[in-house]
């Protein structure tokens, strides 16, 4: 991938689906994973709690302390019956909920939909609802980013090989620079996580650690002073 410059003033931190339903062991997908694949569920939620949340907090502290943009993405229907979800999502979640007997996805505004309290959005930070894997296919994020003058995205969240990678690839195709923060993302197993990041770094954008991203942004901020 050709090198690209990052200007902190036109860069947004994008936090993908760090909600109770997607990233908490006792909600939605957490209950589903523990029911159908406990071993991978243990890996996933251990990584979310011990690695992803702390590193996301570090990134949030940096962006907030410097007045840079923070954007949260949240997956869920607006309608109670979920009929506004993309057809593939709707079929999958209906099948899972019927088979398991409990709710997997939650409408906007409900506790299951909410972002984890450890990284909760502030009043001046956008929370963009999406109804499919990619925010660019199911929300007005592209228009909002352009209105804000954003050119580059630092992407974190869950799952690495699903909503994180899909959103980041779509961002690249629309002309944004994009870095996925490898130790601020998680999916159900290490092999899928690594394969997703390898493909992204080979063909689309950059992959970096939290330390590397913070060092890059700190250096660029100092250069602008």
C-alpha positions in Angstrom: 0.0 0.0 0.0 1.5 3.4 -0.9 2.4 5.5 2.1 0.1 8.3 3.1 0.3 11.2 5.5 -1.9 11.6 8.6 -3.0 15.1 9.7 -4.4 14.9 13.3 -6.7 17.8 12.6 -8.4 15.9 9.8 -8.3 12.5 11.5 -11.2 10.8 13.4 -11.0 7.9 15.8 -13.8 5.5 14.7 -14.9 3.0 17.4 -16.9 0.1 15.9 -19.7 -1.7 17.7 -18.3 -1.6 21.2 -21.8 -2.1 22.6 -23.2 -4.4 25.2 -24.7 -6.6 22.5 -21.4 -7.0 20.7 -18.7 -6.7 23.3 -20.2 -7.7 26.7 -20.1 -11.4 27.8 -23.7 -11.3 29.3 -25.5 -9.6 26.4 -26.7 -10.5 22.9 -23.8 -12.0 21.0 -22.0 -12.7 24.2 -24.8 -15.1 25.3 -24.8 -16.5 21.8 -21.1 -17.1 21.7 -21.0 -18.7 25.2 -23.9 -21.0 24.1 -22.5 -22.3 20.8 -18.7 -22.0 21.2 -17.6 -21.4 24.8 -13.9 -21.7 24.1 -13.8 -19.0 21.4 -16.1 -16.9 23.6 -13.6 -17.0 26.4 -10.8 -15.9 24.1 -12.9 -13.1 22.6 -14.2 -11.6 25.8 -10.8 -11.9 27.5 -9.2 -10.0 24.7 -12.0 -7.4 24.7 -11.7 -6.8 28.4 -8.0 -7.0 28.9 -6.7 -5.5 25.6 -9.3 -3.7 23.5 -11.0 -1.6 26.1 -7.8 -0.4 27.8 -6.2 0.5 24.4 -9.4 2.2 23.3 -9.4 4.2 26.5 -5.8 5.3 25.7 -6.8 6.4 22.2 -9.9 8.2 23.5 -7.8 10.1 26.1 -5.4 11.3 23.4 -8.1 12.4 20.9 -10.2 14.1 23.6 -7.3 15.9 25.3 -6.4 17.4 21.9 -9.9 18.2 20.7 -9.8 15.7 17.9 -12.9 13.9 16.4 -14.2 10.8 18.0 -17.0 8.8 16.3 -18.8 5.7 17.6 -20.5 3.2 15.3 -23.4 1.2 16.8 -25.1 -1.8 15.2 -28.9 -2.2 15.7 -32.3 -1.6 14.2 -34.2 1.5 14.8 -37.5 -0.4 14.6 -38.5 -2.8 17.4 -39.1 -5.7 15.0 -35.7 -5.3 13.3 -37.3 -5.0 9.9 -35.0 -2.1 9.0 -31.9 -4.3 9.3 -30.2 -5.4 6.1 -31.9 -8.6 4.8 -28.9 -10.8 5.5 -28.6 -9.5 9.1 -32.3 -9.9 9.7 -32.4 -13.5 8.5 -29.4 -14.4 10.6 -30.5 -12.8 13.8 -34.0 -14.1 13.5 -32.7 -17.6 13.0 -30.4 -17.3 16.0 -33.0 -15.8 18.2 -35.6 -18.5 17.3 -33.1 -21.3 17.9 -31.7 -19.9 21.2 -34.7 -18.3 22.7 -33.2 -15.0 23.6 -32.6 -11.7 21.9 -29.3 -11.2 20.0 -29.6 -7.7 18.6 -31.2 -4.7 20.3 -33.0 -1.6 18.9 -31.4 1.9 19.3 -32.0 3.4 22.7 -32.2 0.1 24.6 -29.6 -1.0 27.2 -28.3 -3.8 25.0 -27.6 -1.3 22.3 -25.6 1.1 24.5 -21.8 1.6 24.2 -19.8 0.0 27.0 -19.7 2.5 30.0 -15.9 2.3 30.2 -15.7 4.1 26.8 -19.0 5.8 26.8 -19.5 8.6 24.2 -19.5 12.2 25.4 -22.3 14.6 24.4 -20.2 16.2 21.7 -19.3 12.9 20.0 -21.2 11.3 17.2 -22.9 7.9 17.6 -23.8 6.7 14.1 -26.3 3.9 13.8 -25.7 1.2 11.2 -27.9 -1.7 10.1 -25.2 -3.8 8.3 -21.6 -4.8 8.6 -20.2 -1.6 7.0 -21.2 1.8 8.2 -20.7 3.1 4.7 -23.4 0.8 3.3 -26.0 1.5 6.0 -25.6 5.0 7.4 -24.8 8.5 6.4 -21.2 8.4 7.8 -19.6 9.4 4.5 -21.6 12.6 4.3 -20.9 13.4 8.0 -17.2 12.8 7.7 -17.0 15.0 4.6 -19.0 17.7 6.4 -16.5 17.5 9.3 -13.5 17.7 6.9 -12.2 14.3 7.9 -9.7 12.7 5.6 -8.2 9.9 7.7 -9.7 7.3 10.1 -8.1 5.4 13.0 -10.4 2.3 13.3 -10.9 0.2 16.4 -13.6 -2.2 17.8 -15.2 -5.5 17.0 -15.1 -7.8 15.2 -11.8 -7.4 13.4 -12.8 -9.6 10.4 -16.4 -8.4 10.2 -17.6 -4.9 10.9 -14.1 -3.4 11.5 -12.5 -4.6 8.3 -15.6 -4.1 6.2 -16.0 -0.5 7.3 -12.3 0.2 6.9 -12.2 -1.3 3.4 -15.2 0.8 2.3 -13.5 3.9 3.7 -10.5 3.2 1.6 -12.6 2.8 -1.5 -14.2 6.2 -0.8 -10.8 7.9 -0.6 -10.1 8.0 3.1 -6.7 7.1 4.6 -7.3 4.3 7.1 -5.3 2.7 9.9 -6.7 -0.3 11.8 -5.3 -0.5 15.4 -4.5 -4.2 15.8 -4.4 -4.3 19.6 -7.7 -2.3 19.9 -9.7 -4.9 17.9 -10.9 -8.4 18.5 -12.7 -11.3 16.9 -13.5 -14.9 17.9 -10.0 -16.4 17.3 -6.5 -15.2 16.7 -6.2 -16.8 13.3 -9.1 -14.8 11.9 -7.8 -11.6 13.5 -4.4 -12.0 12.0 -5.7 -13.0 8.6 -8.0 -10.0 8.4 -5.2 -7.6 9.3 -2.8 -9.2 6.9 -5.2 -8.8 4.0 -6.0 -5.2 4.9 -2.3 -4.3 5.2 -1.5 -6.0 1.9 -4.1 -4.3 -0.2 -6.0 -1.5 1.5 -4.5 0.6 4.4 -2.2 0.4 7.3 -2.2 -1.8 10.5 -0.5 -0.4 13.6 -0.4 -0.9 17.4 -1.9 1.6 19.8 1.6 2.7 20.8 2.5 3.3 17.1 -0.6 5.3 16.4 -0.2 7.5 19.5 3.5 8.1 18.6 2.6 9.0 15.1 -0.2 11.4 16.1 1.9 12.9 18.8 4.7 13.6 16.4 2.4 15.0 13.8 0.7 17.3 16.4 4.1 18.6 17.5 5.1 19.3 13.9 2.0 21.5 13.4 2.8 23.7 16.4 
